Amino acid sequence: MIRIAKQTDPKKLEELKQKINDKKYLNTAINTLAVTITKEILHIKEE
């Protein structure tokens, strides 16, 4: 199967580049991922 990449939006790309250098943003993103993964693992163990 061949996928064709969508055109990237230069504005969004620039915003993401800035966010990557923002420690507060990265901390929030990592914490959100950790909570989500933890909930998923705990949910799987409950079944």
C-alpha positions, 0 to 999 in steps of 0.5 A, a space after each residue: 500500500 502506498 500512502 501519499 503525504 499531505 502537504 504540510 502547513 508552514 504555519 503549523 510546522 513553525 508553531 510545532 518547532 517553537 513548542 518543541 523548545 518550550 519546556 513547559 509545553 513539553 512537560 505538559 505533553 509528557 505528563 499527559 502521555 504518561 497519565 494516558 498510558 498508565 490509565 490504559 495499562 491499569 484498564 487492561 489489567 482490570 479485564 
